Amino acid sequence: MSEETKEAGTTEKSRTDENVIYVGHKPPMSYVLAVVTQFQGSGSDEVIIKARGRSISTAVDTAEIVRNR
């Protein structure tokens, strides 16, 4: 029983990791392309954009560009 739970947990985690874009030091349009590709390629309804520190402003810019296009 615990093995089944463990396997289901790893499958769920890897599925959610597919919809996550980690923002770093690249220009925002690089991440916009990644988000659009994620929407079209996997057919998912949502993409999570994650960033830390100074990259948060780039993540917000990315989200706004995707939202307004």
Residue frames as qw, qx, qy, qz and C-alpha x, y, z in Angstrom:
[[0.000, 0.885, 0.465, 0.000, 0.00, 0.00, 0.00],
 [0.277, -0.826, 0.091, 0.483, 2.75, 2.45, 0.87],
 [0.442, -0.134, 0.591, 0.662, 4.59, 1.63, -2.37],
 [0.235, 0.635, 0.640, 0.364, 1.51, 2.55, -4.41],
 [0.143, -0.947, -0.226, 0.176, 1.21, 5.85, -2.57],
 [0.436, -0.588, 0.331, 0.595, 4.89, 6.56, -3.09],
 [0.402, 0.158, 0.660, 0.615, 4.66, 5.88, -6.84],
 [0.107, 0.809, 0.540, 0.203, 1.53, 8.03, -7.23],
 [0.281, -0.883, -0.062, 0.372, 3.25, 10.89, -5.40],
 [0.415, -0.380, 0.465, 0.683, 6.27, 10.90, -7.69],
 [0.305, 0.429, 0.685, 0.503, 4.09, 10.77, -10.80],
 [0.035, -0.910, -0.412, 0.003, 2.03, 13.73, -9.59],
 [0.356, -0.766, 0.129, 0.519, 5.13, 15.75, -8.75],
 [0.410, -0.121, 0.583, 0.691, 6.74, 15.18, -12.15],
 [0.208, 0.648, 0.646, 0.346, 3.49, 16.15, -13.88],
 [0.130, -0.952, -0.229, 0.154, 3.34, 19.47, -12.04],
 [0.459, -0.553, 0.317, 0.619, 7.03, 20.14, -12.72],
 [0.451, 0.323, 0.605, 0.571, 6.25, 20.07, -16.44],
 [0.053, 0.844, 0.433, 0.313, 4.08, 23.18, -16.06],
 [0.434, -0.825, -0.045, 0.360, 6.65, 25.22, -14.13],
 [0.560, 0.664, -0.050, 0.493, 8.90, 27.85, -15.71],
 [0.611, -0.596, -0.131, 0.505, 11.81, 28.96, -13.54],
 [0.307, 0.917, 0.038, 0.252, 12.84, 32.56, -14.27],
 [0.727, -0.357, -0.003, 0.586, 16.47, 33.64, -13.96],
 [0.243, -0.606, 0.152, 0.742, 18.74, 36.11, -15.74],
 [0.330, 0.250, 0.672, 0.614, 17.59, 35.72, -19.34],
 [0.198, -0.005, -0.122, -0.973, 15.49, 38.41, -21.06],
 [0.538, 0.174, 0.537, -0.626, 11.71, 38.16, -20.50],
 [0.687, 0.408, -0.269, -0.538, 10.98, 37.17, -24.11],
 [0.291, 0.295, -0.910, -0.003, 12.92, 33.93, -23.62],
 [0.169, 0.111, 0.856, -0.476, 10.52, 32.97, -20.85],
 [0.574, 0.373, 0.111, -0.720, 7.50, 34.18, -22.86],
 [0.554, 0.364, -0.651, -0.369, 8.50, 31.74, -25.59],
 [0.139, 0.106, -0.956, 0.237, 8.83, 28.96, -23.00],
 [0.367, 0.230, 0.603, -0.670, 5.37, 29.71, -21.56],
 [0.628, 0.412, -0.151, -0.643, 3.69, 29.84, -24.98],
 [0.439, 0.311, -0.826, -0.167, 5.41, 26.60, -25.98],
 [0.067, 0.002, 0.900, -0.430, 4.20, 25.00, -22.76],
 [0.528, 0.320, 0.347, -0.706, 0.61, 26.05, -23.44],
 [0.660, 0.455, -0.323, -0.503, 0.64, 24.81, -27.03],
 [0.363, 0.379, -0.850, -0.043, 2.80, 21.71, -26.69],
 [0.049, -0.015, -0.936, 0.348, 1.39, 20.02, -23.61],
 [0.344, -0.468, -0.604, -0.545, -2.14, 21.33, -23.92],
 [0.343, -0.370, -0.663, 0.553, -2.16, 22.40, -20.27],
 [0.086, -0.854, -0.434, -0.275, -4.53, 25.07, -18.99],
 [0.309, -0.945, 0.098, -0.034, -2.07, 26.71, -16.62],
 [0.724, 0.330, -0.310, 0.520, 1.66, 27.34, -16.38],
 [0.552, -0.801, -0.118, 0.199, 3.36, 28.31, -13.14],
 [0.464, 0.689, -0.227, 0.508, 6.10, 30.95, -13.33],
 [0.725, -0.630, -0.147, 0.235, 8.53, 30.83, -10.41],
 [0.450, 0.635, -0.232, 0.583, 11.31, 33.25, -9.49],
 [0.641, -0.602, -0.289, 0.378, 13.34, 34.38, -6.51],
 [0.454, -0.469, 0.026, 0.757, 14.96, 37.67, -5.55],
 [0.051, 0.515, -0.225, -0.825, 15.75, 40.10, -8.33],
 [0.004, 0.038, 0.849, 0.528, 14.25, 37.78, -10.93],
 [0.179, 0.536, 0.747, -0.351, 10.74, 38.40, -9.63],
 [0.249, 0.657, -0.002, -0.711, 10.40, 41.55, -11.74],
 [0.161, 0.304, -0.766, -0.543, 11.37, 39.55, -14.84],
 [0.050, 0.253, 0.966, -0.029, 8.77, 36.92, -13.91],
 [0.225, 0.642, 0.474, -0.559, 6.09, 39.59, -13.56],
 [0.226, 0.561, -0.369, -0.706, 7.07, 41.10, -16.92],
 [0.058, 0.088, -0.938, -0.330, 6.85, 37.64, -18.48],
 [0.130, 0.442, 0.854, -0.242, 3.40, 37.00, -17.03],
 [0.239, 0.680, 0.205, -0.663, 2.11, 40.39, -18.20],
 [0.178, 0.428, -0.609, -0.643, 3.44, 39.92, -21.73],
 [0.032, -0.106, -0.978, -0.179, 1.83, 36.49, -21.98],
 [0.143, 0.538, 0.708, -0.436, -1.43, 37.73, -20.48],
 [0.237, 0.690, 0.057, -0.681, -1.72, 40.71, -22.85],
 [0.120, 0.365, -0.703, -0.598, -0.89, 38.84, -26.05]]
